[in-house]
């Protein structure tokens, strides 16, 4: 694994050039920009290892001493100088040996330099309140994504007057060394012609993209459910060399409400009702996604009694609305003064019926 080749540098490169090459490659191949891509993760590790070695004068001197560089004379093939094939390469050396032959026998086609690729999708998450989910709301989310390079307009290269290739000095081939082996292959930037009609964009380094964080306005539709995934077309990563953009996918989580819960498109709530309201009947005010709602409690309503308010639930994807279910919970007042206590005793004398009679008879019948 030749550290100079990984960073695209000559052995005579200065420390400043090493740092500049590392920053350029790290921006393009950082795992955070290419999530889930194992090949990019492996490449980024090699780039980091090369930088740490070549940026340290002492480590670089040891590396240069241990790994001879290619001589200046030109060759059009590769040669083995004392390589021992009787020993099987293992571990990291095995991977290096495979990479070495992949570069020589399967070089990247020159047409791949400008090959168009669609951009990857971007995934984000957003948390909204229960009320905002019912009514619908607009939110701005921050995403970090690839955008088309403003310098080359996404092409990845700039047209120039035809000149000798700066990579191979007009020879049409490049040569390098790995250990005791010397290699030569066609120069990729000029496709082996030795002449350049375009050059890689100096801003984006060739992919036609740059990284940017930006705020995107997102419309959360009314009635969105917890766990829903919203798609924003074209707001994912920009494509390579002018390819179409990916999409943005936003996973929505809805925070629970303190007094209301959702079941499908129906809403359920438990409302406290005073004893006299339940006994005599009353019109009470309950909250809803459309504002305060007045409902009628029938006279003689018992605790746990439920009644339905049609069309006051959540909005379904089809546009229809579910229902609101209100359950009564009796709320007993704190009886602290003598007058209130006497009134409660008077009420008991006027209504001597045993409220637990049916309960006890049912219990006895089970025995």
Beta strands, then each sheet from edge to edge (+ up, - down):
strand 1: 79-80
strand 2: 122-128
strand 3: 137-148
strand 4: 157-164
strand 5: 173-178
strand 6: 181-186
strand 7: 195-200
strand 8: 209-220
strand 9: 229-232
strand 10: 248-254
strand 11: 260-263
strand 12: 266-274
strand 13: 282-286
strand 14: 293-297
strand 15: 306-309
strand 16: 324-331
sheet 1: 1+ 6- 5+
sheet 2: 2+ 10+ 9-
sheet 3: 3+ 8-
sheet 4: 4+ 7-
sheet 5: 11+ 12- 16- 15+
sheet 6: 13+ 14-
end
